[in-house]
Amino acid sequence: CALLAQGKDLLEVETGLRRAGFWGPRAAEVFVWARLIGASLAASLTAIVLVALNSSAMKTSLFAAGVFGLTWIAAKYVLMMMAKKRERVLLVEFPFLLDLMLMMLESGVSLDQVFRSIARDERATVPNHGQLMVHLVEDLDRGQDYQVAFERWAARVDVYGAKELASLFRQSMFQGMELVPALREFIREFSQRRVMRAKETIGTITVRMVILMLIFFMPALFIVLAGPPVAMILDTLAPPERSSQ
């Protein structure tokens, strides 16, 4: 694995795997080897097709190498797309998880029982976060310290607000902070930040649309509007054709 991915590339792969939900100790190694095999197969198929079409050896080698490189690069982009998709799914479920936890805590259920209830009974409501709660409960059942278990849970979730919520759990467990008011305030701040992030995203999309219009639409519009007058001016300035004798 160290020979096939190093430095920044390896760090991006490991980060992408964690964000995509692959936490195994050999996840990076499996991904790198799968990427190598996939790129090799794509290059081999390209070479076979070109040889069947009687292409030259130089052309076959160049195309095969290009396909290998593109497949190698595309594999990481696919991983990043998977990570983004998982992040969107978890962020959509996160408000439901928070409301569910607040409702249980207000009914007098302890924090540990909230975790176990979500992992056992509420996985239909929050299926992705429910599975992550299952891992949290498993860590606790194995005798893992609550602080370490919360850190591992936040690392598995790895979306905006997870670390803050884990810190809230630790303060409630070890410092005696009342969790219900703090969680309610966290939900309010989380909702406000989501609105702010949505506005920022909308602003970014607006800027991108303006850039796209300037690049693709304005030249065409300029040609349509300015083309006929420019053609008329060129026709006027052109020297008259001499009649044949």
QUIHUFEN-V727676 format. One line per field, one symbol per residue. ss: DSSP state (H for helix, E for strand, - for the rest). A space follows every 50 residues. Layout:
BEGIN
ss: ???
END
This chain:
BEGIN
ss: ------HHHHHHHHHHHHHH------HHHHHHHHHHHHHHHHHHHHHHHH HH----HHHHHHHHHHHHHHHHHHHHHHHHHHHHHHHHHHHHHHHHHHHH HHHHHH----HHHHHHHHHHH-----HHHHHHHHHHHHHHH----HHHHH HHHHHHH----HHHHHHHHHHHHH----HHHHHHHHHHHHHHHHHHHHHH HHHHHHHHHHHHHHHHHHHHHHHHHHHHHHHHHHHHH--------
END
